[in-house]
Amino acid sequence: MTQQNWPEVYRKLGVKPVINAQSWVTALGGSLMRPEVLRAMDEAATVFVDMKELNRAAGEVVARACGADMGLVTAGCAAAEVLMAAACMTGVDEMKVERLPNTAGLKNEILLFKGQRNRYDGAFEVSGAQIVEYGAVDSARPYHLEGAITDKTCAVAYVIGPFIKPGLGLEKTIEIAHAHGLPVIVDAAAEIPPRSNLSKFISMGVDMVAFSGGKGLGGPQSAGLLAGRRDLMEAAYLNSLNLDSPKAGIGRPMKVSKENLVGMVAALELYMDSDETVIIEGWMSKANYIARKLAGIKGLRVVIEDTPVDRQGPQPVIYFERSWQGPSPSEIRRRLADGDPSIRVGGGGDGPINLVMVNVQDGEEKIIADRLVEALN
């Protein structure tokens, strides 16, 4: 790693930068913020403001982008999940807000398709809610969801993300939940781009939807977006920023700084004005470069995959055929990670290696390709 590419703030700590071909993962710092976002955050740090007023103003920007009644900038998508669950249990009853995470006597069960369980869904339960699964791991029928509804059910959750199974599908889930008077809350953390997804889920009828702010939107990693129906959003606001209450609510540990609020708004507005076609073409160009460099290596099948359900933009995916005689995929990952610079890639174990282009900076595709050829041989 050259001195030029090793910022002094990290060099003093002995922490080297990595080349990120793994995606907008939290473990590698999310995404990189544009200079305009950093400038907005610097400017926000120079004065004091009324945080209630700032939260409301930032929420209006979020609401417009999502086509929702009301919006809120949160401390990441996980915090938004906590607030969605809390809102569905407390409504705008401040006595209930102050009680959380004690949910005795409240409707506190959130239904979730078994095939959508994931390492992050515990955020719903931080509020004191309880997740109740329905269906099987691979599929669900309408009667599975309907049969799981009880007088303790407060909401139906739905998770959208790469390789996460759709269950009944969002439309059918909304139909059944609303027929029983239940709100549908959606975790769509990594579902941007495309830009249309910002408003898609609200237009479909979901009651609340959450996005990560530090992935495709390019905002601070510790920020997220929450948007939805006014009564539920007012409840989320109370659980998040009820500054007049004698007791801090469940969202107090998830407060958002004025700098992150302003940075998230700046990033969102920049994203709304960006040319998605140009961005995706850049990803495709890098993906094609790497695929060409790996073409013809015996025992490998390298394809560009760009399925919206499972891939975040066009990616070269390396499949290892039975005829492959070289090192194992896990050994190749180790060689890439242990090199200088360290290169992190997608996939795991001895499965296919996928190279996510969304955070690959200009010129880094050449380093990745050269190092891959070296590691493969």
N, C-alpha and C positions, 0 to 999 in steps of 0.2 A: 504494500500500500504506500503510495507516494505521499510526501508531505503535503503536496498540493491538494490531494483528495482526502486528507485526514484532518478535519477541523481541529483547531487548537483545543477547544473545550473538551473534545473526546481524547485527544492525544495526551493531555495532562492526566486523564483518568486511566490511560492505558487501554481504552476501549476502541477497537478498530471498527470502521464502517464495513458493511457487507454489501454484496450485490444481491438485490432482492428479486429473485425469479420465483418466489413462493406465493406472492399475492399480497393483499392489503391486510396481512395478519398482524394481530396485536403484538405477537412475540418479536416482530421485526420493526415495530414502530408505526404501523398503519401506512399512511401515505406521506408524501412530501407536500408541504404547504407552499403556495405560490408567494412571490415577494409581496404582492398586493395584500394578501392575508396577514403576513407578518407585519407589514407596515400598519395595518388597521389595529392589530393587537398592541403594537408599541404605542400608538396614539391613545388607545383606550386606557392604557396604564398611567396616563399623565394627570387624570383628574378623578374626583369622586362623583358618583351618581347615585340616584335612588334606584336600588336594585329591582324593586317591584316594577317601577316604570320601565326600566331597561328590559326586564323579562317580558313584559307585555308587548313592548315595541318589537323586540326580536321575534316574539311569537306571531305577530301579524305577518312578518315576512315569511315565516315557515308556513303559516296557514295559506297565504296566497300561492306559494309554490306547490302546495299539496292539494289545493282545491278543497280545503277543509274549513269548518266553522272556526277553529282555533288551533294554534300551534304552540309549541314550547321547545326551547333548546334545553337538552338534558345533558347529564354527565356521562355521555356514551349511550349506546343502545341498551346495554344491560340495565342502566338506571331507568331508562324509559320502560323497560319490562316491569321493573319494580313498581313504577308509578301507575302503569296501566292496571296492574293487578290491584293495587291499593285503591285506585279510583272506583273500580268495579265493586269493591267491598264497602267503601265508606260513603260513596256519593259525596255530597257537599255538607254532610253532617260533621261539624267540627269535633264533636265529642267522640265520634268513631275515628276520625283522623288522629286524634290524640292518643287513642288506645293502641293503635298498631305498634308492634306486630301481634298483640293480643287480639285474637279474632273470635273469642268465645261469644256465642250468640249471634255472630254474623254469618251471612252467606259467604263461605270462604273457599269453595271448590271451583277450580278452573279445569275444564275438560280439555284434553289434548290427545290427538291421535297418536297411538303407540309408536307408529313409524316415524313420528316427528320428534321423538325424544332426542335430546342432544346435550352436549356438555355445558351449554349456556342456559338451559331452561330453568335451572335452579333459581335464576333471578326472579322469576315469578313468585317463588316461595319465600324469598327474603322478606316480602311484605307481610308474611304470616299466612298467605294463601296456601292451599294444598292442591297439587296437580293430581287429577284423576284421569287415568288412561282409558281410552276406548279403542276398539278394533284390535286387529292383529298387527304384527310388525310390517307386513307387506301390503295390507289392504284393510279397508273398512267398508261397512254397509251402513245405509241410513239408520237401520234399527240399532246398530251399535251406539251411535251418538245419541239417538233418542232414548235408548234404554239407560244411558249413563246420567241423564238429567234427573236431578232430585231437587228437593226444596233447599238444599245447601249450595246448589250451583249458582255462581255469580257471573260466569263468563265462559266463552269457548275461545281457546287460543289456537292460533294457526301459525306455523313456522314455514318460511319460504327460504330456500337456500340451495347451493350446489349439492346434488346427490341426496337431497331430503325428499322423501316420498310424499306424494300429494294427498294420499288418503281419499277422502270423498271429493277432493277438489274444493277450491275456495268458494265457488258459486254455490254448490250444494251445501257446504258447511254454513254459509251465511243464511241460506233459505231455511234450514232446519233450526238454527239458533234463533233467528228472528221470529219464527213461528212460535217459539216458546218464550219470547220476550227476553232473550239473552243477548248481550253484546258480543261481537266478535272482535278480538284483539289480535293484531298481526305483528310478528317479528319478521321484518324484511331487511335485516341489518345490512347485508351485502348486495342488495338488489338494485343498486345504482352504479353504473348505467344499466339500462337506458334511462334517459331523463323522464320519459313518459311514465315510468314506474312511480315517480313522486306523487302523481295524482291518480294513477290507475286504481289503486286499492280502495281509496275513498270513493271513487266513482262507481266501483263495484258494490259498495254498500257496507264496507267494514266500518266499525265504530271507532277504532283507534289503530294507528299504524306507527311503527317505530323504525327508524333508519340509523345506521352508524354515520357519524359526521366525519370520521377520520379515514374513510375508505375512498370510494369513488368520488365523493363530494370534495375531497381535498381539504377538509377543515382540520381543526385540532383533533388529535386522536382521542382526547378525553371528552369529546362533545358528541352529541347525537341529536336527532330530531324526533319529536312526537307530535302527531296531528290527529284530529278527529272531531267527534261530535261535541258540541259545546258543553253540555252538562257533564259529560265524563272528563273533558279537558279541564273544566273548572275544578273538578274533584282532584285531578292530577296536579293542578296548580296548588291547591290547598295542601296536598301531601308533600309537595316539593318546596314551597316557598311561603308557608304560613307564618310570616314573621311576627304577626300580632298575637299569636297564640302563646299562652304561658308555658307550653311544652313544645319542644322541637319535634317535628313529625318524622316519619320513616324516611323521608327524602333528605333530611338534614345532612347526612354524610355524603350526599350526592350533589351538593350545591355546585353551581357553575360560576366561575369567576367572570368579572366584567370583560376581561381580556378574551376569554374563550367565547363568551356570548357574541362579542363584536367580530371576532375572527370567524366564527361559524356563519354569521350572517354574511360577511364578506365573501367567504368561500361559496356559500349557496348562491349568492347573486352572480358571482363569476361563472359558476357552473351553469346557471340558467342561460347565460349569454354565450356559452362556449359552442364550438362547432364539433359536435360528436363525431361527424363523419371523418374529419381530419384526425381526431384522436385515435379512432379505431383503425384508420388506414396506417397510422404510425405503428400501432401494435402489430398489425398484419405484416408490415414490412420487416420488422424485427423477427417475427415468427418465421417468415419465409427464409430469411438469411440463415437462421440456425438450422432449419430443416434442410436447406441445400448443402450446408457444410457436413451434415451427417448422412447425406444420401449415399447409398452404395455400400455402407458398412454391413458385412455379412452377419446375418442373425438378428438384425434390427429392422423394425418397421416404424418409420417416423411419419406421422400424419399431423396435419393442422386440424385441430378440432375447435369448433366455435358454436357449440350448442348452448343456447341461453340458459337452459335449465341447469346444466352441470359445469359450464366453463365461464369464467369471467373474462370475456374477450377471446380473440384467437390465440391458441396456444399450440406449440409443437409438443406432441406427446410421443415419448419413446416407448415402444412395446418391444419386449424381449422374446424372440421366437425360441422354439425348442432347440434350434440349431446354434443358438448363441454360445460361443466358447469363451467369452471374456469374463471380466469380473462381475459379481452380482450387482443388482441395482442398489442394494444397501451399501456395498463397498464403494460404488461410484458416487453415491450421495456423500459418503464420508470423505472421499478424496476432494470433492468439490468444496465441502464445508471446511476442511482442514487447510486448504490452500490459501495463498495470499494474492489477491483478496479472497476472503471467504465468499463462496457462492451458495446461496440457499435455493433449493428447488422444491417443487411440489411432489405429492405422492408420498408413499411410505413403504417401509419394509422392502420386499422384493417384487413389488408391483411396478406398473409403468411409472416412468418419470415424466411429469408434466412441467413445462416451463411457462410461467405466467408472465405476460409482457407488461402488465399494467404499471409496474414500478421499475421496469428496466429503463435506465436512462440512456440517452443517445450515445452510441459507441460501446455500451456494455454488452450488447448482443454479440459483438466480435470477441470480447474476452470470454463470454460464456461458451461460444462455439469452439474456440481454441482449447479451452480447458476441458470441455466435454470430449473432444477428439483425443486429447492426452489421457484422460481418465478411462475412456473406453478401450484404449489400446494398452 
